[in-house]
Amino acid sequence: MDEIKIKIKTEDEIVSEESLSQQPGIENTESRERKPKIVIVSLTSCEGCQFALLDLGVKFVEAMEEVEMVDFRLLEDLEDTGEELDVAFVEGNPMTEANKKTLLELRRRSKILVVIGNCAAMGGIPEIRNYHEQKQTVKHVYKYIQGIETEEVKEVDNFVKVDFTLPGCPITGEEFLCYLPLLLAGQIPNIPDNPVCLECKKNGNRCLLLDKKPCFGPMILGGCNSVCTNSGMGCQGCRGLRPGANVKAMKATLKTMISEEEFENTTEIYGLRDDIEEWEKNHSS
Protein backbone atom coordinates (compact mmCIF):
# COMPACT_ATOMS: atom_id res chain seq x y z
CA MET A 1 0.00 0.00 0.00
CA ASP A 2 1.29 3.41 -0.91
CA GLU A 3 2.14 5.61 2.00
CA ILE A 4 -0.04 8.67 2.24
CA LYS A 5 1.61 11.72 3.72
CA ILE A 6 -0.46 14.62 4.98
CA LYS A 7 1.16 17.82 6.11
CA ILE A 8 -0.74 19.71 8.76
CA LYS A 9 0.12 23.40 9.03
CA THR A 10 0.64 24.86 12.42
CA GLU A 11 -1.47 27.79 13.57
CA ASP A 12 1.40 30.20 12.86
CA GLU A 13 1.69 28.94 9.29
CA ILE A 14 -1.95 29.42 8.37
CA VAL A 15 -2.41 32.80 6.72
CA SER A 16 -5.68 33.61 5.06
CA GLU A 17 -5.94 35.49 1.75
CA GLU A 18 -7.73 38.24 3.61
CA SER A 19 -4.86 38.80 6.01
CA LEU A 20 -2.39 38.67 3.14
CA SER A 21 -4.21 41.47 1.35
CA GLN A 22 -3.92 43.62 4.45
CA GLN A 23 -0.14 43.31 4.61
CA PRO A 24 1.93 46.10 3.00
CA GLY A 25 3.16 45.26 -0.47
CA ILE A 26 0.77 42.32 -0.98
CA GLU A 27 -2.16 42.84 -3.34
CA ASN A 28 -5.30 40.79 -3.67
CA THR A 29 -6.60 41.38 -7.18
CA GLU A 30 -10.21 40.62 -6.30
CA SER A 31 -10.29 42.98 -3.31
CA ARG A 32 -8.38 45.80 -4.97
CA GLU A 33 -10.44 49.01 -5.24
CA ARG A 34 -11.57 49.99 -8.70
CA LYS A 35 -9.80 53.07 -10.03
CA PRO A 36 -12.00 55.93 -11.28
CA LYS A 37 -12.34 55.94 -15.05
CA ILE A 38 -11.70 59.24 -16.79
CA VAL A 39 -11.27 60.64 -20.28
CA ILE A 40 -9.66 63.85 -21.49
CA VAL A 41 -11.21 64.68 -24.86
CA SER A 42 -10.68 67.58 -27.24
CA LEU A 43 -13.36 68.88 -29.55
CA THR A 44 -12.35 71.72 -31.92
CA SER A 45 -9.41 73.31 -30.10
CA CYS A 46 -5.69 74.04 -30.07
CA GLU A 47 -5.29 71.44 -27.29
CA GLY A 48 -3.29 73.97 -25.28
CA CYS A 49 -5.08 73.02 -22.06
CA GLN A 50 -4.05 69.40 -22.48
CA PHE A 51 -0.45 70.44 -23.06
CA ALA A 52 -0.68 72.52 -19.86
CA LEU A 53 -1.36 69.22 -18.09
CA LEU A 54 1.58 67.51 -19.79
CA ASP A 55 3.78 70.44 -18.74
CA LEU A 56 3.24 69.28 -15.15
CA GLY A 57 5.57 66.41 -15.98
CA VAL A 58 6.01 63.87 -13.18
CA LYS A 59 3.21 65.48 -11.13
CA PHE A 60 0.71 64.69 -13.86
CA VAL A 61 1.98 61.15 -14.34
CA GLU A 62 1.73 60.48 -10.60
CA ALA A 63 -1.81 61.88 -10.51
CA MET A 64 -2.83 59.64 -13.38
CA GLU A 65 -1.64 56.58 -11.48
CA GLU A 66 -4.75 57.01 -9.33
CA VAL A 67 -7.13 56.66 -12.28
CA GLU A 68 -7.86 54.47 -15.26
CA MET A 69 -7.34 56.60 -18.36
CA VAL A 70 -9.92 55.47 -20.90
CA ASP A 71 -9.09 58.09 -23.53
CA PHE A 72 -6.44 60.80 -23.86
CA ARG A 73 -5.07 60.85 -27.37
CA LEU A 74 -1.96 62.86 -26.51
CA LEU A 75 -0.73 59.98 -24.35
CA GLU A 76 -2.27 56.78 -25.70
CA ASP A 77 -3.82 55.36 -28.82
CA LEU A 78 -6.13 52.73 -27.34
CA GLU A 79 -9.70 52.50 -28.57
CA ASP A 80 -12.36 53.87 -26.25
CA THR A 81 -14.70 50.93 -25.67
CA GLY A 82 -17.58 53.11 -24.49
CA GLU A 83 -17.80 52.09 -20.84
CA GLU A 84 -19.28 54.28 -18.12
CA LEU A 85 -17.04 57.09 -16.86
CA ASP A 86 -16.56 58.73 -13.51
CA VAL A 87 -15.26 62.03 -14.93
CA ALA A 88 -15.06 63.35 -18.48
CA PHE A 89 -12.83 66.37 -19.13
CA VAL A 90 -13.74 68.23 -22.32
CA GLU A 91 -11.64 70.87 -24.07
CA GLY A 92 -12.69 72.97 -27.04
CA ASN A 93 -15.82 74.01 -28.90
CA PRO A 94 -18.48 71.67 -30.35
CA MET A 95 -18.04 73.13 -33.84
CA THR A 96 -19.03 70.16 -35.99
CA GLU A 97 -21.73 67.50 -35.99
CA ALA A 98 -19.07 64.95 -35.04
CA ASN A 99 -18.06 67.16 -32.08
CA LYS A 100 -21.67 67.39 -30.92
CA LYS A 101 -22.16 63.64 -31.19
CA THR A 102 -19.01 63.06 -29.14
CA LEU A 103 -20.14 65.56 -26.52
CA LEU A 104 -23.62 64.09 -26.14
CA GLU A 105 -22.17 60.61 -25.82
CA LEU A 106 -19.70 61.74 -23.14
CA ARG A 107 -22.52 63.36 -21.17
CA ARG A 108 -24.54 60.15 -21.32
CA ARG A 109 -21.65 58.04 -20.09
CA SER A 110 -20.23 60.35 -17.42
CA LYS A 111 -21.16 60.86 -13.80
CA ILE A 112 -19.38 64.23 -13.87
CA LEU A 113 -18.62 66.31 -16.96
CA VAL A 114 -15.97 69.02 -16.63
CA VAL A 115 -15.13 71.63 -19.25
CA ILE A 116 -11.51 72.74 -19.25
CA GLY A 117 -10.32 75.98 -20.74
CA ASN A 118 -11.69 79.20 -22.13
CA CYS A 119 -12.93 77.83 -25.46
CA ALA A 120 -15.18 75.20 -23.90
CA ALA A 121 -16.34 77.52 -21.12
CA MET A 122 -16.72 80.90 -22.86
CA GLY A 123 -16.35 80.35 -26.60
CA GLY A 124 -12.79 81.61 -26.61
CA ILE A 125 -10.93 83.10 -29.52
CA PRO A 126 -13.00 81.15 -32.12
CA GLU A 127 -16.08 83.05 -30.92
CA ILE A 128 -14.66 86.31 -32.32
CA ARG A 129 -16.10 85.31 -35.69
CA ASN A 130 -19.61 85.52 -34.19
CA TYR A 131 -19.14 89.29 -34.04
CA HIS A 132 -17.36 89.81 -37.37
CA GLU A 133 -18.62 88.49 -40.70
CA GLN A 134 -19.86 85.30 -39.03
CA LYS A 135 -20.04 82.53 -41.66
CA GLN A 136 -18.22 84.70 -44.19
CA THR A 137 -15.06 84.47 -42.06
CA VAL A 138 -14.32 81.05 -43.51
CA LYS A 139 -13.52 82.67 -46.87
CA HIS A 140 -10.41 84.24 -45.33
CA VAL A 141 -9.08 80.77 -44.46
CA TYR A 142 -10.15 78.34 -47.17
CA LYS A 143 -10.00 78.83 -50.91
CA TYR A 144 -12.83 76.35 -51.46
CA ILE A 145 -15.50 76.45 -48.76
CA GLN A 146 -17.87 73.78 -50.02
CA GLY A 147 -18.38 71.20 -47.26
CA ILE A 148 -16.80 73.37 -44.53
CA GLU A 149 -19.03 73.55 -41.45
CA THR A 150 -19.33 77.15 -40.23
CA GLU A 151 -22.00 77.20 -37.55
CA GLU A 152 -22.18 79.84 -34.85
CA VAL A 153 -19.62 79.20 -32.13
CA LYS A 154 -21.31 78.16 -28.88
CA GLU A 155 -20.00 77.06 -25.50
CA VAL A 156 -20.34 73.46 -24.32
CA ASP A 157 -23.11 74.27 -21.83
CA ASN A 158 -25.38 75.19 -24.74
CA PHE A 159 -25.50 71.50 -25.64
CA VAL A 160 -25.15 69.52 -22.39
CA LYS A 161 -25.24 69.98 -18.65
CA VAL A 162 -21.81 70.99 -17.33
CA ASP A 163 -21.01 70.01 -13.74
CA PHE A 164 -17.81 71.98 -13.25
CA THR A 165 -15.74 74.50 -15.18
CA LEU A 166 -11.98 74.81 -14.95
CA PRO A 167 -11.37 78.18 -16.66
CA GLY A 168 -8.35 79.82 -18.27
CA CYS A 169 -6.48 80.07 -21.56
CA PRO A 170 -4.87 77.71 -21.02
CA ILE A 171 -5.93 76.18 -17.72
CA THR A 172 -3.48 76.22 -14.81
CA GLY A 173 -2.04 72.74 -14.33
CA GLU A 174 -1.65 73.13 -10.56
CA GLU A 175 -5.30 74.15 -10.26
CA PHE A 176 -6.28 70.97 -12.13
CA LEU A 177 -4.32 68.88 -9.63
CA CYS A 178 -5.94 70.77 -6.75
CA TYR A 179 -9.50 69.94 -7.79
CA LEU A 180 -8.92 66.49 -9.31
CA PRO A 181 -9.22 64.49 -6.03
CA LEU A 182 -12.60 66.07 -5.26
CA LEU A 183 -13.92 65.31 -8.75
CA LEU A 184 -12.72 61.70 -8.54
CA ALA A 185 -14.54 61.40 -5.21
CA GLY A 186 -17.75 62.55 -6.91
CA GLN A 187 -17.73 66.03 -5.40
CA ILE A 188 -18.10 69.33 -7.25
CA PRO A 189 -15.40 71.85 -6.21
CA ASN A 190 -16.03 75.51 -5.54
CA ILE A 191 -13.54 78.02 -6.93
CA PRO A 192 -13.17 80.90 -4.41
CA ASP A 193 -14.70 84.20 -5.49
CA ASN A 194 -11.39 86.04 -5.52
CA PRO A 195 -10.23 88.47 -8.21
CA VAL A 196 -6.98 88.13 -10.11
CA CYS A 197 -5.86 91.17 -8.11
CA LEU A 198 -5.47 89.06 -4.98
CA GLU A 199 -2.82 86.88 -6.60
CA CYS A 200 -1.27 89.87 -8.34
CA LYS A 201 -0.70 91.57 -5.00
CA LYS A 202 0.69 88.37 -3.46
CA ASN A 203 3.18 88.20 -6.32
CA GLY A 204 4.38 91.72 -5.55
CA ASN A 205 3.17 93.32 -8.77
CA ARG A 206 2.40 97.00 -9.01
CA CYS A 207 -1.23 97.56 -10.00
CA LEU A 208 -1.37 98.44 -13.69
CA LEU A 209 -4.50 100.53 -13.16
CA LEU A 210 -2.47 102.93 -11.01
CA ASP A 211 -0.37 103.62 -14.09
CA LYS A 212 -3.47 104.06 -16.25
CA LYS A 213 -2.87 100.76 -18.03
CA PRO A 214 -6.05 98.76 -18.76
CA CYS A 215 -6.50 95.58 -16.75
CA PHE A 216 -9.69 93.58 -16.19
CA GLY A 217 -8.27 91.87 -13.09
CA PRO A 218 -10.67 93.26 -10.42
CA MET A 219 -13.73 91.66 -12.03
CA ILE A 220 -12.12 88.42 -13.26
CA LEU A 221 -12.06 85.13 -11.35
CA GLY A 222 -8.63 84.38 -9.93
CA GLY A 223 -6.81 81.07 -9.88
CA CYS A 224 -4.25 81.65 -12.64
CA ASN A 225 -1.55 83.01 -10.30
CA SER A 226 -1.87 86.32 -12.19
CA VAL A 227 0.27 84.93 -14.99
CA CYS A 228 -0.37 87.83 -17.40
CA THR A 229 0.14 90.68 -14.96
CA ASN A 230 3.31 89.00 -13.69
CA SER A 231 4.70 89.86 -17.13
CA GLY A 232 3.34 93.40 -17.14
CA MET A 233 0.39 92.55 -19.39
CA GLY A 234 -3.10 93.54 -18.31
CA CYS A 235 -5.63 90.79 -17.58
CA GLN A 236 -8.04 90.34 -20.51
CA GLY A 237 -10.50 88.09 -18.73
CA CYS A 238 -9.91 84.56 -20.04
CA ARG A 239 -11.19 83.06 -16.76
CA GLY A 240 -14.51 84.89 -16.92
CA LEU A 241 -16.37 87.15 -14.52
CA ARG A 242 -16.21 86.29 -10.84
CA PRO A 243 -19.60 86.00 -9.10
CA GLY A 244 -19.08 89.19 -7.07
CA ALA A 245 -17.82 91.33 -9.94
CA ASN A 246 -18.95 94.96 -10.21
CA VAL A 247 -18.91 95.22 -13.97
CA LYS A 248 -20.45 98.69 -14.05
CA ALA A 249 -17.71 100.22 -11.91
CA MET A 250 -14.96 98.32 -13.70
CA LYS A 251 -16.26 99.33 -17.11
CA ALA A 252 -16.40 102.99 -16.07
CA THR A 253 -12.79 102.83 -14.82
CA LEU A 254 -11.49 101.17 -17.97
CA LYS A 255 -13.20 103.67 -20.25
CA THR A 256 -11.06 106.43 -18.73
CA MET A 257 -8.06 104.61 -20.22
CA ILE A 258 -9.31 103.09 -23.47
CA SER A 259 -11.99 103.90 -26.04
CA GLU A 260 -15.35 102.14 -26.32
CA GLU A 261 -14.07 100.31 -29.40
CA GLU A 262 -10.92 99.13 -27.62
CA PHE A 263 -13.00 97.93 -24.70
CA GLU A 264 -15.32 95.94 -26.99
CA ASN A 265 -12.40 94.48 -28.94
CA THR A 266 -10.71 93.31 -25.73
CA THR A 267 -13.86 91.69 -24.38
CA GLU A 268 -14.27 89.77 -27.63
CA ILE A 269 -10.85 88.07 -27.43
CA TYR A 270 -11.84 85.41 -24.90
CA GLY A 271 -15.63 85.58 -25.12
CA LEU A 272 -15.99 87.95 -22.16
CA ARG A 273 -18.33 90.19 -24.14
CA ASP A 274 -21.26 87.76 -23.76
CA ASP A 275 -20.71 87.51 -20.00
CA ILE A 276 -20.68 91.30 -19.63
CA GLU A 277 -23.83 91.68 -21.71
CA GLU A 278 -25.55 89.05 -19.57
CA TRP A 279 -24.41 90.79 -16.36
CA GLU A 280 -25.71 94.14 -17.59
CA LYS A 281 -29.02 92.56 -18.54
CA ASN A 282 -29.41 91.05 -15.08
CA HIS A 283 -28.42 94.31 -13.34
CA SER A 284 -30.30 96.73 -15.59
CA SER A 285 -32.58 97.79 -12.75
Secondary structure, 3 states (H helix, E strand, C coil): CCCCCCCCCCCCCCCCHHHHHHCCCCCCCCCCCCCCEEEEEECECCCHHHHHHHCCCHHHHHHHCCCEEEECCCCCCCCCCCCCEEEEEEECECCCHHHHHHHHHHHHHEEEEEEECHHHHHCCHHHHHHCCCHHHHHHHCCCCCCCCCCCCCCCHHHCCCCCEEECCCCCCHHHHHHHHHHHHCCCCCCCCCCEHHHHHHHCCCCCHHHHCCCCCHHHEECCCCCCCHHHCCCCCCCCCECCCCCHHHHHHHHCCCCCHHHHHHHHHHCCHHHHHHHHHHHCCC
